Structures are given as structure tokens and as C-alpha cells.
Amino acid sequence: LYLADLNPDQDMDDDPSELPPPNPRLLTWVHHEGDALGLAVGGASELYTASGAGGVYCFRLAHGSEAPELHAGWAAPLHAPTLGVAHNEPSHKLAAVSEEGTLHLLDAATGKQLAEANARDSCLFGAHWRSPNVLTTVGSAVLLWDCRAATPKAVARFEPAADCSSPQQLGPQLHCAATEPLRKELLAAGSSSGDVFFW
């Protein structure tokens, strides 16, 4: 993992439209077990990663005498490559999704697994919290999860339209999702076909 200062000489109160191009400066780096396939930020000092070796890792940012430093926190090994991770600030939970189609909920402070659910999908590529209790995952379809109970439950499924421009016979894989912040009923997902789908 690498930590860079993208604009070391710029006052954060400046108007973003007047900012000069960033002048990145590498501040520090730390070894990561496996490919870092997903990244989430928690609070002001924690970074969470999804590892291709299987698992979620926590790194803590500390302000050293000369530059910030990243220190290894906890590790939560999982039994399949982990492709995405998302942090939920209100509940301080992490959602991690794996290559085998499993959703894992973890305690962000300790890495302890709180729940696990099978999406009945061959692979989950990403996760996105829509609200403190509703999670979105993406794979062959978008799934909305109710995370209030002890075990998350998929409550809605959205599939890319069969008549879209995607040339794949089985439909595209969805890799990312986002919610419009002011209109949470709107959902977008990006796919391997180059299409973006809106619901």
C-alpha cells in the first residue's frame, strides 16, 4: 500500500476549480499480503483492504516525526480471494465480498466476523453501503441486503436488461455500484461490457 500527498503546498480552503494540477509526493508504503483488490477508509486513521490472498486487512495511519506512517492492524483471513471491501461509519462494520460469492460482515475495530451469507452468485466483485443497514453487492446482478438481522438477507435483485448493448451471451459482470447521495432510490452499476446501468 502506498500513501501519497497529492498537493502538499495547497491550502484545503482554496476553491477546487482554481487548484493547480496535483504534485504527488510518496509519503510511505507498507507490505500487503496478496494483491490489494479493494480499499476502504474508516474515520481519519484507518485503511481497510481486500486481499487477493483471501481476507481483509486493517492498517492504521500514525503521524510520525517526519511523515505519516502506516502500521499493520488486525488481519481477518477468509477462505477465498476477497475482491471488495466497504466501511459503514455509523455501525463501524465492514462488508467484504469474495470470489466465491460470499458476503462477510466484520467488526471494523477488531476484524471479528459478525455474519456470513451466500449470495447464490458465482462471484461478488464489490460492495457499497446505501445506508447504515442496507448494503449493495455486485456480481452477475445487483443485490440489496438487509443487514439488521444476525444474518444478512438479500431482499432485492436487479439484473442488467437482456436487450442492452452487451455482446455477452450470459450478460455482463457488474463490478461497482454507487447511490446518488441526495436521491438514494437511484442506483448505478458499472459492468465488464462497458455499460453503466441505472435503476
N, C-alpha and C positions, 0 to 999 in steps of 0.2 A: 504494500500500500504506500502511496506517496501523498504527501501533504504539501501544497504549494500556496504561496502568497501571490494571488493573481494581479494585484495592483498595490504594491507596498507604499507608494507615495501619494495615494489618493484619499482625500477626506471622504468618509462614508456619507456625509450630508450633502455632497455635491449632486447636482441634477444628473441622473443616469444618461440622459441624451447628450450631455456635454463631456462625458468621460472619454479620455483617450483610450486607444487600444490597450488591453492589459499587458503588463510587463511581468510575466510569471517568473517566480524565483522559487526553486525547490527548497523547502524548509527541512523536511525529514522524510524518512521512509522506514518501513518495518517489514520483516518477512511474513508471508502469509502462507498457510498450509493449503495447497491446491490453488487452482485458478480462482481469483476473486470475481465471481459472476454477478453479484448483486451488492448494493451498498445502501445503507440507510443511516440517517443521523438521528441521534436521540439527545435532546437537550443541547447544551452548549459544549459538552465534552466527551460524548460517546459516539463511536462509529461501529456499525454492525455490518458484517459481511456474510454473503452466501458463498460457500466454498464448493468448488467442483470435486473436491475430495470427499464431500459429504459432511455437512454441518454448518453451524452458524458460529461466528467468532465475534467477540467484543474487544474493541480497542479503546483505550481512554487517552484523551488528549491532556497533556500536562504542560504547563508553561515553564520551560527550563530557563536557565540564566541567559542564554543567547538566542534560542529559538524554541518553538513548541516541540514537544516530543510525543510520540505515540508509544503507549505501553500496552502489552497484551493483557487483556482482562480474562474473562472466562471463555471456555470453548464448549459448545454443545454438539457433540458428534451425532450425526444422523446416518441412516443406513443407505442413502443414495445421494448422488450428486445434487446439491442444493442450488437452484437456479435463480431464486429471487428472495428478497427479504424486505419487509416493510415494518416501520415502527409506528406504534399508536401512542401518542403522547398522553392523552387523558388516562388510559388504562395502564400505561407503561408495559404493554405487551408487544411482542414481535410475532409476525406471521412469516413463516418460511415455507417455500414450495419446492418440491423436488421433481427430479426426472421420472420418478415412478408414479407421479400423480397424487402425492400425499401432501396434505396441508398440516403444518405443525404450528401450534401456538406455544410461545415460550415467554417466561418471565424475563423482561429486559434487564432487570437488576442482577439476576443470578444465572440465567440460561436454562433454568429448570423447565422441562417440558410440562405444559399445563394441559394440553389436549392434542389429539391427532385425529384426522379424518381423511378418508379416502374419497377423492373426487370422482372416481369412476371415469377417469380420463387417463390416457396413456402417459401424459406428461403435463406438468404445470410449469409455465415459464416465468410468471410474475404475479405479484400481489400488490394491492393498493387498498388502504383503509378509506372507505367512504364516510365513515362516522365512527364514534367510539365502539360501536357494537356491530357494524356491518363492514364486511370485508369483500373485496372483489378479487378473484383469481382469473388467470387467463391460460388457456391451453387450446384445445380444439373449439372451445366455446368460452364465453364469459360466465362465470358462476358468481352469484351473490350469496354470501354466507351470513347467517345469523350467529353471532359469537356470544350471545348472552348465556346460553346453557353450558353445562360442563363439556359437552362435545359439540363443536360447530356443526351446523346443519345447512346444507345447500338449499336455498329457498327459491331461487330463480335461475334460469339458464337462458342465455342469449346466444344464438348462433348466427354466423355470417350468412347473409342471404345467398341462396343457391344460384341466383341469376346475376350475381355481381361479376365483375370482370376477371375474377380469379381463374387462371387456367387449370389449377389443381383439380383433379377428379374428386378428391375427398374433402376439399375445402382447405383454406389456409390455416396455418397455426397462428394463434394470437400470441403476441409477445409482450405487450404492455397495455395498460389501461389507465385512464385518468377521468376524474369527475370535475365538472365545471364547479368552481368553489361557491358561486352565488346561486347556482341552479342545480342542486345535487340530483335532480331527476334526470339530468343529461349525463350520458356515459359515452366515452370514446375508447376504441381499442385499435391498436396497430397490428398489422399482420405480416407474415412472411411473403405474401403475394404483392406487397407494396401498397395495399389498400388500407384505408382507415375507415372503420365502421362506427356509426353513431346510432345510439338508441335514445 
